[in-house]
Amino acid sequence: MHPNSLLRSSTFRLALIYMALFSVSNFILLGFIYWSTANYMARQTDATIEAEITGLTERYKTAGLPGLSNLIRDRLARKPAGSAVYLLTDARYNPIVGNLLHWPTVRPSIGGWVNFRLEYQGWRGRELHPVRARRFLLHGRFHLLVGRDIHELERSQRLIAETLTWGLVITFVLALIGGTLTSRSMVRRIDAINQTSRDIMSGDLSRRIPTNQTGDEFDVLSDNLNRMLDQIESLMESVRRVSDNIAHDLRTPLARLRNHLERLRSRAVAEGYDTVAVEQAIHEADGLLATFSALLRIARVEADHRRERFTSIDLPALVRDVVELYEPLAEEKSQQLGLQLTDGIKVNGDRDLLFQAVANIVDNAIKYTPANGRIQISLDHGSEGLLQLIIADSGAGIPAEAREKVLQRFFRLESSRKTPGNGLGLSLVAAVVKLHGIKLFLEDNQPGLRVVLDFPVTAGLT
């Protein structure tokens, strides 16, 4: 499976949308969890500091400055390396007791809260730890600062943030992998349907969509499409059989009628009668026989999907044979028939069918190009390794809205109704190029028509 087909698939885009929504919802949820956890831990720290300040102020009220100082010394003595921060100073901020050397110089926020950093000697060397504290003014203009080293709190918050971030990344990766696997599975099933459809459009009506025998919605869809294809194949085979039978059944009596007219013309000539009416009848019979022959030929080409008759063909030589056949007709109309070929190019195909297709295109070009007009035939390598056979004329051309219709049977432009023909020439061309996998384009030559035949890369170019 080509990566571009996966990226262009609607299933993969839906998976990406789902993944984005899932990731955003997870980000919001994990962000809320982090915010709630971090705020809860910060509130717990603030509540601990508030409780300690309340206890110290009560001791100051009952035991005065000596009692408060002794209580602070006792707490520091019990946990000399703890996270508690105390500092009691006089009115001039001269330290009385505590584990800080001086009063912090940071400006307090509303409520007397301050945040600063202290330098500690850790096992990695000198470290700066964050401290959150609250200042309190005691009676007698003594200043009390109580706080906590929140280094562990910040580490915990960072750990939670990193954990949530990795969780979000893992969720995103797993969602991407799951979406890709799901999309690949669905794209593979759809590609099987598309490949079968392309094979059927190429003319192999026997192809059917494979199923996995799981009974899922794709199997149900495939079964319904296969039944529809069975019905279409049956109907087309019935129509083709009816057309062939009609052509066969009518061609025989028409041939007998023409033979009777030939004998009637011979008798009329022998007895000296005018044979104009008989000649006209014979001409009409020939036209009907040619029409039925063309219909049978198209039916055989469309029904024959085998390529046993395909051989290596010298395409430039084939084009030269066609030009040699139609040169006298072009000279009768004083038309210039230009030829520009690249030799040494071979393709795989049915030579008779390709000759007939190229001959029909050249015949139409001569037929619809006025006297003294120009027809240019060129054969060369085109873009992307394709081989292009181009037949361009300076005739009236075909309107853009009618270029698809002229490939249908019996369709003829209103302006060409007086020109001899049955409207089956380009229909046969369309059947032949479809059998050979050739792309047919009808373009404006300004003026005239430009017919482009793009032979595939697999045509066996040398």
ABEGO torsion letter per residue (X at the ends): XBAAAAAABAAAAAAAAAAAAAAAAAAAAAAAAAAAAAAAAAAAAAAAAAAAAAAAAAAAAAAEAAAAAAAAAAAAAABAABABBBBBBBAAGBBABEABABBBABBBBBGGBBBBBBBBBBAAEBBBBBBBBBBBBBBGGBBBBBBBBAAAAAAAAAAAAAAAAAAAAAAAAAAAAAAAAAAAAAAAAAAAAAAAAAAAAAGBAABBBBBAGAGBAAAAAAAAAAAAAAAAAAAAAAAAAAAAAAAAAAAAAAAAAAAAAAAAAAAAAAAGBBAAAAAAAAAAAAAAAAAAAAAAAAAAAAABABAAABBBBBAAAAAAAAAAAAAAAAAAAGBBBBBBBBBGBBBBEBAAAAAAAAAAAAAAAAAABBBGBBBBBBBBBBBGGBBBBBBBBABAEBBAAAAAAAABBGBBBAAAAABBEAGAAAAAAAAAAAAAGBBBBBBBAOBEBBBBBBBBAAAGBX
